[in-house]
Amino acid sequence: QVQLVESGGGLVQPGGSLRLSCTASGFTLNNLAVAWNRQAPGKERELVAFIPSGGRSANYADSVKGRFTMSRDNAENTVNLQMNSLKPEDTAVYYCNAYGGKRFEYDYWGQGTQVTVSS
């Protein structure tokens, strides 16, 4: 069964850190590009970071550059998002998306994990 599961969300104070994980089952995550997106209440979904298929270097939105780091753990079939120096405006539901294929026939989403940054 093909599945993406996010974990690691929670409540953290401003300036704190969290690490989100996106674990795949039923397919090899390294064969697809992976993106982290987030959606805050009343706002449109925002691309946070993405990493190409088989790649190790990620690209980041300006709003998180220098604070967030995305990486692959191929042994665990997982992609991680390390989030440091968190701000209240980072509060959102974070979604993992794996996509690709020659005809872009693969497009998998996780259920989302809540991140709340508040004192």
Contacts in CASP RR format, 6 or more apart in sequence:
PFRMAT RR
TARGET T0000
AUTHOR 0000-0000-0000
METHOD contacts of the structure
MODEL  1
QVQLVESGGGLVQPGGSLRLSCTASGFTLNNLAVAWNRQAPGKERELVAF
IPSGGRSANYADSVKGRFTMSRDNAENTVNLQMNSLKPEDTAVYYCNAYG
GKRFEYDYWGQGTQVTVSS
1 25 0 8 1.000
1 26 0 8 1.000
2 24 0 8 1.000
2 25 0 8 1.000
2 26 0 8 1.000
2 27 0 8 1.000
2 108 0 8 1.000
3 24 0 8 1.000
3 25 0 8 1.000
3 26 0 8 1.000
3 108 0 8 1.000
3 110 0 8 1.000
4 22 0 8 1.000
4 23 0 8 1.000
4 24 0 8 1.000
4 96 0 8 1.000
4 97 0 8 1.000
4 98 0 8 1.000
4 108 0 8 1.000
4 109 0 8 1.000
4 110 0 8 1.000
5 22 0 8 1.000
5 23 0 8 1.000
5 25 0 8 1.000
5 110 0 8 1.000
5 111 0 8 1.000
6 20 0 8 1.000
6 21 0 8 1.000
6 22 0 8 1.000
6 94 0 8 1.000
6 95 0 8 1.000
6 96 0 8 1.000
6 110 0 8 1.000
6 111 0 8 1.000
6 112 0 8 1.000
6 113 0 8 1.000
7 20 0 8 1.000
7 21 0 8 1.000
7 23 0 8 1.000
7 113 0 8 1.000
8 18 0 8 1.000
8 19 0 8 1.000
8 20 0 8 1.000
8 21 0 8 1.000
8 113 0 8 1.000
9 18 0 8 1.000
9 20 0 8 1.000
9 94 0 8 1.000
9 113 0 8 1.000
9 114 0 8 1.000
9 115 0 8 1.000
10 18 0 8 1.000
10 113 0 8 1.000
10 114 0 8 1.000
10 115 0 8 1.000
10 116 0 8 1.000
11 116 0 8 1.000
11 118 0 8 1.000
12 18 0 8 1.000
12 86 0 8 1.000
12 115 0 8 1.000
12 116 0 8 1.000
12 117 0 8 1.000
13 117 0 8 1.000
13 118 0 8 1.000
13 119 0 8 1.000
14 86 0 8 1.000
14 87 0 8 1.000
14 88 0 8 1.000
14 117 0 8 1.000
14 118 0 8 1.000
14 119 0 8 1.000
15 84 0 8 1.000
15 85 0 8 1.000
15 86 0 8 1.000
15 87 0 8 1.000
15 117 0 8 1.000
16 84 0 8 1.000
16 85 0 8 1.000
16 86 0 8 1.000
16 117 0 8 1.000
17 82 0 8 1.000
17 83 0 8 1.000
17 84 0 8 1.000
17 85 0 8 1.000
17 86 0 8 1.000
18 83 0 8 1.000
18 86 0 8 1.000
18 115 0 8 1.000
19 80 0 8 1.000
19 81 0 8 1.000
19 82 0 8 1.000
19 83 0 8 1.000
20 36 0 8 1.000
20 80 0 8 1.000
20 81 0 8 1.000
20 83 0 8 1.000
20 94 0 8 1.000
20 96 0 8 1.000
20 113 0 8 1.000
20 115 0 8 1.000
21 78 0 8 1.000
21 79 0 8 1.000
21 80 0 8 1.000
21 81 0 8 1.000
22 29 0 8 1.000
22 34 0 8 1.000
22 36 0 8 1.000
22 78 0 8 1.000
22 79 0 8 1.000
22 80 0 8 1.000
22 81 0 8 1.000
22 96 0 8 1.000
22 98 0 8 1.000
22 110 0 8 1.000
23 76 0 8 1.000
23 77 0 8 1.000
23 78 0 8 1.000
24 77 0 8 1.000
24 78 0 8 1.000
24 98 0 8 1.000
24 108 0 8 1.000
25 77 0 8 1.000
27 98 0 8 1.000
27 106 0 8 1.000
27 108 0 8 1.000
28 77 0 8 1.000
29 72 0 8 1.000
29 74 0 8 1.000
29 77 0 8 1.000
29 78 0 8 1.000
29 79 0 8 1.000
29 98 0 8 1.000
30 53 0 8 1.000
30 54 0 8 1.000
30 55 0 8 1.000
30 72 0 8 1.000
30 74 0 8 1.000
30 77 0 8 1.000
31 53 0 8 1.000
31 54 0 8 1.000
32 53 0 8 1.000
32 98 0 8 1.000
32 99 0 8 1.000
32 100 0 8 1.000
32 101 0 8 1.000
32 106 0 8 1.000
32 108 0 8 1.000
33 50 0 8 1.000
33 51 0 8 1.000
33 52 0 8 1.000
33 53 0 8 1.000
33 98 0 8 1.000
33 99 0 8 1.000
33 100 0 8 1.000
34 50 0 8 1.000
34 51 0 8 1.000
34 70 0 8 1.000
34 72 0 8 1.000
34 79 0 8 1.000
34 96 0 8 1.000
34 97 0 8 1.000
34 98 0 8 1.000
34 99 0 8 1.000
35 47 0 8 1.000
35 48 0 8 1.000
35 49 0 8 1.000
35 50 0 8 1.000
35 51 0 8 1.000
35 96 0 8 1.000
35 97 0 8 1.000
35 99 0 8 1.000
36 47 0 8 1.000
36 48 0 8 1.000
36 49 0 8 1.000
36 50 0 8 1.000
36 70 0 8 1.000
36 79 0 8 1.000
36 81 0 8 1.000
36 94 0 8 1.000
36 95 0 8 1.000
36 96 0 8 1.000
36 97 0 8 1.000
37 45 0 8 1.000
37 46 0 8 1.000
37 47 0 8 1.000
37 48 0 8 1.000
37 94 0 8 1.000
37 95 0 8 1.000
37 97 0 8 1.000
38 45 0 8 1.000
38 46 0 8 1.000
38 48 0 8 1.000
38 90 0 8 1.000
38 92 0 8 1.000
38 93 0 8 1.000
38 94 0 8 1.000
38 95 0 8 1.000
38 115 0 8 1.000
39 45 0 8 1.000
39 46 0 8 1.000
39 92 0 8 1.000
39 93 0 8 1.000
39 95 0 8 1.000
40 46 0 8 1.000
40 89 0 8 1.000
40 91 0 8 1.000
40 92 0 8 1.000
40 93 0 8 1.000
43 92 0 8 1.000
45 95 0 8 1.000
46 61 0 8 1.000
46 63 0 8 1.000
46 92 0 8 1.000
47 61 0 8 1.000
48 60 0 8 1.000
48 61 0 8 1.000
48 63 0 8 1.000
48 64 0 8 1.000
48 68 0 8 1.000
48 81 0 8 1.000
48 94 0 8 1.000
49 58 0 8 1.000
49 59 0 8 1.000
49 60 0 8 1.000
49 61 0 8 1.000
49 64 0 8 1.000
49 68 0 8 1.000
49 70 0 8 1.000
49 81 0 8 1.000
50 58 0 8 1.000
50 59 0 8 1.000
50 70 0 8 1.000
51 57 0 8 1.000
51 58 0 8 1.000
51 59 0 8 1.000
51 70 0 8 1.000
51 71 0 8 1.000
51 72 0 8 1.000
51 79 0 8 1.000
53 100 0 8 1.000
54 72 0 8 1.000
55 72 0 8 1.000
56 71 0 8 1.000
56 72 0 8 1.000
58 69 0 8 1.000
58 70 0 8 1.000
58 71 0 8 1.000
60 66 0 8 1.000
60 68 0 8 1.000
60 70 0 8 1.000
63 89 0 8 1.000
64 83 0 8 1.000
64 90 0 8 1.000
67 83 0 8 1.000
67 84 0 8 1.000
67 85 0 8 1.000
67 86 0 8 1.000
68 81 0 8 1.000
68 82 0 8 1.000
68 83 0 8 1.000
68 84 0 8 1.000
69 81 0 8 1.000
69 82 0 8 1.000
69 84 0 8 1.000
70 79 0 8 1.000
70 80 0 8 1.000
70 81 0 8 1.000
70 82 0 8 1.000
71 79 0 8 1.000
71 80 0 8 1.000
71 82 0 8 1.000
72 78 0 8 1.000
72 79 0 8 1.000
72 80 0 8 1.000
73 79 0 8 1.000
73 80 0 8 1.000
79 96 0 8 1.000
81 94 0 8 1.000
83 90 0 8 1.000
83 115 0 8 1.000
86 115 0 8 1.000
86 117 0 8 1.000
87 117 0 8 1.000
88 117 0 8 1.000
88 118 0 8 1.000
89 117 0 8 1.000
90 115 0 8 1.000
90 117 0 8 1.000
91 115 0 8 1.000
91 116 0 8 1.000
91 117 0 8 1.000
91 118 0 8 1.000
92 115 0 8 1.000
93 112 0 8 1.000
93 113 0 8 1.000
93 114 0 8 1.000
93 115 0 8 1.000
94 112 0 8 1.000
94 113 0 8 1.000
94 114 0 8 1.000
94 115 0 8 1.000
95 109 0 8 1.000
95 110 0 8 1.000
95 112 0 8 1.000
96 109 0 8 1.000
96 110 0 8 1.000
96 112 0 8 1.000
97 107 0 8 1.000
97 108 0 8 1.000
97 109 0 8 1.000
97 110 0 8 1.000
98 106 0 8 1.000
98 107 0 8 1.000
98 108 0 8 1.000
99 106 0 8 1.000
99 107 0 8 1.000
99 108 0 8 1.000
100 106 0 8 1.000
100 107 0 8 1.000
END
